[in-house]
Amino acid sequence: MKPTGITNRIRILRFEGGEMTQAELAERIGVTRQTVIAIEKGRYSPSLETAFRIARVFAVPLEQVFQYAGSADDEGTAP
């Protein structure tokens, strides 16, 4: 499976938040543990709703959880 262009800090946030397990996070956001593993490893991009749920669990803005690793050419260009 090809990695996505989205990186994340989920593993870091899990450990900063009291060593939350992948299974605990999965239960709190309503997905399987395998889904959390795939998201953490960058092999799967979550839905927008799931991304917001993850950010809410850690009580941080979405941008502190996920970052888009697009090229510098993407910056400042409107769709």
N, C-alpha and C positions, 0 to 999 in steps of 0.2 A: 504494500500500500504506500502511495506517495505521500510524504509529509505535506501539510497545508502551509500556507503563508502566514498563519497565525501562531504566535508563540504565547505562552502563558506562564503564570507564576503560581499555579495551583499547588504544586508540591510544597513550595516555600510557605505559602499561606496556610496549608494544612499543618505544618510543623510549628509555625509561629502561633497558630491558634490552639495550642495544646496537644499537638501530635494527633490530630484527627485522622482516622484511617480512611482509605478510599471507600470502604464499605459504608462508613458513617456518612461521608459526604454524599455518596450515591443515594442513600436512604433519604437524606434531607432534601435533595433536589429532585427526587422521583425518577432516577434512572438506575441502570444496573452498574455494578462495580466495574464490569468490563468496559462500559461506556466511559466511566471516569478515567480508567487506565488509558484508553485510546485518546481522550481529550488531553490528558496530562502529557502524553508522549508526542502530541502534535500530529497524530495520525487521523484525527477526526475533528472537524469543526462543529461545535455545538450549535443548536438553534439559538436564535436571539433570546428566546424565552429562557432556555436553559442557562445561557451565559449570564443573564440577569439574576437568575436564581443562585448561581454560584457566587456572584458578587455580593448578593444579599446575605448569604450564609457567613461570609467573611466580613461583612459590614464595611466594604470598601467600594469605591467607584469602579465601574466596569473596566476602565482604562488601567486600573492597578492590577487587574487579573489578566486581561488579554491585550496583546499588542499585535498590530499588523506589520509584518516584515516585508512591506512592498518596497519597490525600488525608489530611489530618490526622485525619479521622474514622475512618480505618482503624486508627490507632494504638491499641493496648490492647484491641482487640475480639477476642474468641476466636471461632473458627469454630463 
